[in-house]
Amino acid sequence: MAEPRRSQLTVRRERAILVGVILPKSTADPRDPLGELASLAKTAGAKVVGTILQRRQRIDAGTYVGSGKVKEIAALAIAENADVIIFDNDLSPGQIGSLETIINKEADSPAMGGIKVLDRSELILDIFATRAQTHEAKLQVELAQMQYTYPRLTRMWGHLERIAGGAPAGIGTRGPGEQQLEIDRRLVRKRISRLRDEIEQIQQRKTRLVAERTAEHFTICIVGYTNAGKSTLFNTLTGAGTYADDKLFATLDTKTRAWNLERGAQVLLSDTVGFVRDLPHNLVASFRATLEEAVHADLLLHVLDVGHPHAQQQFDSVHKVLTEIGVTAKPELLLLNKIDAPEGEQNFPEWRTLHPDAIPLSAKTGRGVDRLLTSVLTHVKGQLIEATLEADAANGRLLAFIETHCQILDRKFKDRRIILRVTMSKKVCDDLSRNDQLTVKPIEKAI
């Protein structure tokens, strides 16, 4: 027997109707309220065959949209032979159940095998599930899915109505037995607890690792809205070959690579998961370890697709998510990306007026990277110190370390000793100061 559609948490290759409800405090773009939802559906693999918008002062408790609009949605779904209805809003379990029941009754289709209803969070979770590659990302996505699914169990699978107890076997065992629903709930609770423990261990290791890297190196984190060009810029700057595509959430796993600005000024550059408006809270919590790089970074590179019609909304959404994960008052460079596109070239003057210090660039062609490099060096050199080092000229291992981690400004030899004038990070200076085979004399001068 074919598996009921509602048990398949995916919209790949399905015909979709998009529904948006515009409320007084809606965060949707008024110029194109369903534009982002359409992009999300396309990324998930669905084919959009129809859209419906509704403006309301308050939501309907039973169906979110009201009985009349539900019938309109059902009529469009029937006419377009739709498989799924996707809402650009978060629905309660009861609302999803009511919508599916009414729509499938109108369509004369069994509720468990007919048209299903998804909300925005479930769609994003589905995309994340298909994008996760590493063990850490897969665990985080599974936890978010479990937390989303748990309160919705009664509406999702028909087998939950079955009874597992069987026939009574004697005194104390009579009764219908435990409902399959309770069995599933208990299994989900156990799995959530196990996932939380495992992710907590990963987060602790990640926090320690990031903290150690931050102490030793100047760290830079690329942030921005999904599909803004972060991974393309990361590849351009480091040659890392990270996967980049014109799709939402192409990157879910943080990548960190060395970026050589100049000798003695090597930094660590990290690429992060893309942000999106109204990101499900479970995903924000689950991906906190992934976003740990942004929390501890010395500098943020905020990549913005300046040619996107919703650029301002995306700019605001990124800062909202950064605030949610505790990133505040962090030095930031705004990068106005995709200025080589006609839309980017057209919108750039307005953004330059609003943000005079923003850097225009094309991550794809490398245009503007030189100016970015200069700006980053200005921030990095503010964290560098100048010093003189004196050591035995025959100490090859120590000298090799200095050559690698410092920028040599001058060198002199005197009585089998070498005297170097260098610039280096404060952490490297601290490490070298503890070496009894080396004399370190910092020069009190800001670079």
N, C-alpha and C positions, 0 to 999 in steps of 0.2 A: 504493500500500500504506500502511496506517495506520502511523504512527510508534509504536514500542514504548513502552509506558507508562513504563518505567524511564528513558527518555531525557527525560521531562518532569519537571523538578524543581519540581513544584507539587502541591498537594493541593486546589486549588480545586474545589468541587462534587463531591468524592469521598466515598465512604462509608468511615469510618475506624474501626479498632479500636485502642484505646489500651492500651499495655502498660507497666507499671511494675515495676521490680525494686528492692525495698527491701533495701539492704545495711546492715551495721552502722554505717557512717559516712554514711548517706544524708542529703542536705539537704532531701528532700521533707517537706512538712508531714504529720505522722502523722495529723492529723485528716481530711485530704482529700488523699492522696498524688498523685492524678491531677487535682486541681482546676485547677492552673495549666496543665498540658498540655492539658486540655480547652479552656481559654480560648485558648491558642495555636492549637489546631486550628480553633476557631471563627473566630478572627481570620483565619486562612489561607483560610477558606471551606469547610472540610471539615464533614461531618455525622458526629458521633460515634454509632456504632451499637452499640458494645460496649466493655467494659473488662476487663482481666485484671491482677491483682496477684500478685506472687510475692515471698516473703521468702527470701533466701539469705545464707549466710555468706561465700560467694565466688562470683564469676562463673564460668560455664562457658566455657572457652577457645574452644570451637568455635561455640556458638550463643548464648552469654551466659545463656540460661535453662535449658538442658538439653533433651534430645531429647523427654522426656515432655511438657514444657510447650509445646514447639514444636507438637506434634500437637494439643494443646488449643487453641492459638492458631489453627491451621489449621482446626480443626473449627468454631470460632466464626466465623471469617472466611467459611467456606463457608455456614454457617447464615444469616449476616447479609448475604451477597452483598457483602462488603467489597472495596474497591479498593486499600486501603493499610493497612499496619500501622505505627503510630507508637510508638516507644519513648521513654520519658522518661529515657533514658540515652544515653550516647555509645557507639556500636558501632564496632568495627574493620571495615575493608573485608572481611576474611575472614568475619566474623560476619554481616555484611549479606548476603554472597553465599550463605553456608550456609543462612541463614534463608529467603531467597527460593527457593532450590532445593528445600528440604524442604517449605515451605508450598505452593508451586505444584505439587509432585509429589502432595501429599496432595489438593490441590484439582483434580488432573488438568487443570492449566492450564499452558501454556508459561511457563517462568521469565521470558523476555524480554517477554512480552506479557500476563502475568497480574498477580497481586497483588505490589505492591512493598513494601519495608520501608524506613522512614525512621527516623533517630534524632533526638534533640532538637535537635542543632546544625543539621541540614539543614532542619528545620521552621522554626527561627528565621531561618535564611538566606533561606528562601523568603519569609517575611513581610517581612524587610528589603528584599528585592528589589522587592516590590510597593509598599513605602512610600517608597523613595528618589525624590526629586524633583530635587534639584540635581545638577549635574555631579560635584561633590565626593563626595556621598553615593553616587551610582551607581558611581563608581570604587572607593570603599571596599568596597561590597557585592560588586562583581565580584571584587576581589582576595580577599576572604574566601571567596567561592564557589570560586574557582580553587584556593586553598590547601586547601580542604576536598576538592575533587574530585580533585586530582592523585593522591593515593595510592589512590583508589578507581576509577581508570579501568578496570581490568581487569574490574570487576564491574558496570559501568554500561551499556555499550553493546555490542551484539552485533557491530557492524561492526569492532570492534577485533581480532577473530580472523582477519580477512581478511589476505591477503598482498598487499603492494603491489609486490613486485619484478618479477613477471612471468616470462617465459621467459628462460633464460640466453642471452646474446648473444656469448659468447666467453670466452677465458681471463681470469680475474680478475673475471668478472662472473657466474660460475656460482653457483648457490645459490638459496635461496627468496626472497632479497631482504629488505628491511626490513619488519618487521611493522608493520601499521597502528597498533598500540599504541605503538610507539616514535615514530612520526610524531606521533601525538597528544600524547604526553608532551613531545616537543620543542616543539611549538606552545604547549602550556600553560606550559612553563617560560619561553619567550620572552614570552608575554603577562604572566605574573606579574612578570617583570623590568621590562617596560615600565610596568605599572601601579604598581609600587613607585617607579620613578623619578618618574612624574607626581605620585603622591601625596606623595612626599618634597618636591617643589617646592611643592605646595599647603600642606603642613605648615609649611615654612619661612616662606612668606608669612603664613600664619595666625598663627604664633608671633610674628612681628615685629609684625603688626597688633594682636594681643591685648596684647602687651607695651607697645606705644605707648599703647593705650587705657587700660591699667592705670596707666601713669605719669601720665596726664593726668586721669583720672577715677576716682572710687570705683566699683568694679565689683562687681556682685552676680550670683550665678549660682543659678538654680533647679535643684535636683536632686531625684531621687526615683524610686521604682519606677514602671514603666510603668503608665499609666492611673490614677495617683494624683491627677491634677488639676493638673499643672504648667502645661500650656498654657492651661487655663481661668483659673488665677491670673494668668498672664502677661498675658492679654487684659484681665482685670479691672483690673490695675494700670496698664497702658500703653495700653489701647484699640487694640492692634495688629491685632486681627482674625485672629490666627494660627489655623490649622486645629486644632480640638479635637474629639475624638470619644470615645465610650465603647468604645474598642478598644485592644488592646495595641499599642504602638509607633506611635501615631498621628503622632508627631513624630520625624523622624530628623535634621532639619537644624537647627542652632543658629540661633536668632533673637535679635538684640540690638536693644533699643530704649532711648530715653531715658526715665527715670522721674523726674518732677519732684516732689520731696518738698516743697520750698519754695524761694523765691528764694535762690540761692547754694548750694543743696544738691541739685543735679541729679546723678543717678547713672545708670550704664548697667546695664540688667537683661537677662540672657540666659536663654533657655529651652533646655534640652538634651534629648538623647535619653533615653528612659526606661531604667532599669536592670532587670535580671531576674536571678534566681539562675542559677548555672551558665552565664553568658553565654559563648558560644564564644570561646576565647582569640584566634582570628583576628579576631573582631569587635572585641574590646577593643583589639587592636593597630591594626586598620584605622581605628577611630573615635577614635584618640587626638587627632587634629587637631580633631575635632568636640567632644571633651571638654576641649580646651585652655582653654576659658572657665573651667571649674571649677578647673583647675590654677593659674591666675593670679588668680582672683577674690579680692577683699578679704573677702567675706562669702558664705556659702552659705545659701540658704533650702531646707531639706529638707522637702519636701511628703510627708506620710504620710497614706494613706487609713486613718483611725483606725477606721473601721467594717469594714474588711476582716478576715475571719477569720484571715488569715495575716499580719497587720500586723507582728508581731514579726519574722517571717522576712524580710519585705520590708525592714524597718528594717535588719536585719543585712546583707542582701544589698547594699544601697546602700553601706554603709560598706566592705564587702569590695571592691567595684568601685572605690570612691574610693581605697582603699589601693593597688590594683593599678596605677592610673594615676598614683600619686605624690602624691595629695592627703592630707596628714596635718597635724594640728594647725592646722586652718583654722577661724576663727570660724564658728559655725553656729547658725542659728535653726531649731528644730524646729517645723513647722507641722502641727497636727493637723487635717487637712482632712475635709470632709464630715460635720461635726457636726450638720448639718441633717437628715441621714438617721437613721432610728431606730437602726440599728446603731452609727453614730458617736456618737450621744447616749448610748447604753448603755455603750460602751467608753471614753468620754472620761475618767470619773473614775479608772479604773485607770492610764491613760497620764499623767494629770496628777500622780498620786502618784509615778510612776516618773520623770517629767520635769517638775518644778515650773515651769521657765522656758518650757515649750512654750506656743505660742500657738494656741488653738482658733479655727478660722475655717471659713467656707464660701466657697470660691473662686467658686462659682456665683452666690451671692446677695450676696457682698460683706461678709457678717457677719464681724466680727473684723479687717477690714482696717485700721481706725483704730488698733487696738493694734499691729498689725504695723508700720504707718507710724511710730509712736512708737518702737518698738524699733529699727527700722532707722536712724532719725534719731540715736538714741543712739550707734550704732556709727559713723555717718558723721561726726557732730560731733566724735568723738574724733580724726578725721583733719583737722579744720579748724583754722585759726588766725585770730586777730583781729589787725587791723593798721589803721594810719592811712595813707591815701594822699593825696598832694598833687600836683596837676597844674594845667596851664593850663585855665581854664574854657572856652576856645574850642576845645580839642582834642576835637572831637566824636567822632572815630573811637575814640580811647582811652577816652573816657567811656562810649561804647556798649559796648565790650568789658567794662569794669568792671561796668556795669549787668547785662550778660548772665551774667557768670561769678561775681559776688559778691553777697552779701546786704548791702545798705546799711543800716547801723544808725543813722548820723547824717551830716549834711552841713552844711558851713558854707562861706561865700564870704568871701574876704579879698583885696583888691587884685587883682582879676581872676584869682584863684587859687581853686580848690575844694579843700576838705579833707574827706575822707570817712573815716568809721570803718566798717570792713567785716569780714565773715567770709568766708573763701575757703579753697580747698584749698591744700595745700602746693605742689602743682605749679603752680597759677595764681600763687601768691605768687612762686615762683622765676621764672616767665616775666615777671611785672611788674617784678621787681627788676632785670632786664636792660634795661629800657626807660629810656633816659637822659632821657626827658621826664616821668618820674614819680619821686616820692620815696616810698619804701615804708619804714614803720617798724613792724615786727611788735611786737605786745604780748605779752609773755611771760606767757601765761595760758592754761590748758587750758580748752577749751569744754566 
